[in-house]
Amino acid sequence: QQIVATVPEGVLLLDAECQVLLANPAAERDLAVLASAGVGDTLTCLGDRPLAELLNSPPEALWHQVEAGSQSFEVIARPFQATAESRGWVLVIRDVTESREVQQRILQQGRLAAVGEMAAGIAHDFNNIMAVIVLYTQMSLRMPDLLPVLKERMEVIWRQANAATDLIQQILDFGRRAVLDQRPMDLAPLLEEQVTLLRRTLPENISIDLACERDGLLVNADPTRIQQVVMNLAINARDAMPEGGELRFALASITGADGAKCGTCGQAMEGEWVLLSVTDTGTGIAPDALAHLFEPFFTTKEVGKGTGLGMAQVYGIVMQHKGHIDVVTQLKEGTTLNIYLPALPESQPEAPAALTEDLVPGRGESILVVEDDAALREALVDTLELLDFRVLEAANGREALSILEGSVEEVAVVLSDLIMPQMGGKALFHAIRERGLGVPMVLLSGHPLEHELKDLREQGLAGWALKPPSMEELSQLLALALKAD
């Protein structure tokens, strides 16, 4: 009795009529869930399975699988002969609910990581293609003698190119390959601005409420990406409330309780956090859909009404900010998404000013363009010449070094891709510094620089741009590099 009582798994003894003769404490707890029964009761089923099925050997595994509501169990039975006249059964029961959840999280993380790797690789190639389309479209729209019909068509191309660029950004966000411009920021003003915008754009039958615990809810975040998170969640909430309803945003500072874990990734939630909660009174999320909520291209919407990337993008952005995300939902009642971002101390340095939308032309300075993609290199050269720069070009870092060391005219700025064969942009930057050439350098990147960006800036990197860059962004970055030189 003592040995059976201390076994961590449930152990039952049944007689020939399936009456419970003995149950250890673990089995008593499991029986209450599986059959609302105890010692002395006669069993006919456990959970969703008839007992007769469980008394036979499992067809494909060592254990029978049994479900009871949201809990999962494994059961195995073995007959025994107590005496010549007495026959019974020993059953062992395992509660595998938590271990199944852990396994599912591990599998989901693996799936998301694999799809993210593939998507990010595709997105990098697409960024080069889109950069060519964006730059040539902008140049064409600036032609003074452009026919109205051609201008209208070019504007359509421009809008579609921007839409494609946004789609690529969603893929990069999901794959955690986006280049973040993180800075200390207060989430309260940002959320107030977004809520003001949503009140003007969402249907009038959706009321929007905002509750901020206080000002000074500081996080280290990319404002554009956080705005994207809020917008994606608001659009999902709108679609879940076709007849109208309530959409509530809330901000609060919290301290993770000891032992508390994130429901999505299972990590411990300790330390200081800023909690952004988004709640709707919509249709809720079905359990089978909830398991795939953050997978890319998964959608419950009709064909043509969603890409299935919105929640995947939210997931990627939150993870890249080292945050957590939880979902609480009930069918026909609504859904709450809780986003936890690491909190910063109250005192933080001011963030650098963002680039504007103004075009800054050159004054005949020489720019060395280093890009292995021939079509993109040509588009960059044409763009810079239109901006009144003189342009030299190289297909990789080694060619660029030869030009820098042997050129008669002085190169004012090096504009280089990050990833190239033979010598990439990072290696070129270090080679320029080692040779003492002193020319400022701007990097173009479709890949994340992550912690490298801070180190490169401290070593003298003049700036960087995410592909595809616009003419305005290129001109401003070059102007800043020339000013700093």
Salt bridges, closest charged atoms under 4 A:
GLU9 OE2 - ARG94 NE 2.93
GLU53 OE1 - ARG49 NE 2.79
GLU67 OE2 - ARG100 NH1 3.71
GLU74 OE1 - ARG94 NH1 3.14
GLU74 OE2 - ARG100 NH2 3.83
GLU117 OE2 - ARG177 NH2 2.29
ASP125 OD1 - HIS124 ND1 3.76
ASP173 OD2 - ARG225 NH2 2.98
ASP181 OD2 - ARG183 NH2 2.50
GLU213 OE1 - ARG214 NE 3.73
ASP239 OD1 - ARG238 NH2 2.94
ASP239 OD2 - LYS301 NZ 2.54
GLU246 OE1 - ARG248 NH1 2.94
GLU295 OE2 - ARG111 NH2 2.79
GLU295 OE2 - HIS292 ND1 3.15
GLU302 OE1 - LYS305 NZ 3.65
GLU346 OE2 - ARG214 NH1 3.40
GLU371 OE1 - LYS467 NZ 3.30
GLU393 OE1 - ARG377 NE 3.17
GLU405 OE2 - ARG435 NE 2.61
GLU409 OE1 - ARG390 NH1 3.45
ASP417 OD1 - LYS467 NZ 2.92
GLU452 OE2 - LYS426 NZ 3.57
GLU472 OE2 - ARG142 NH2 3.12
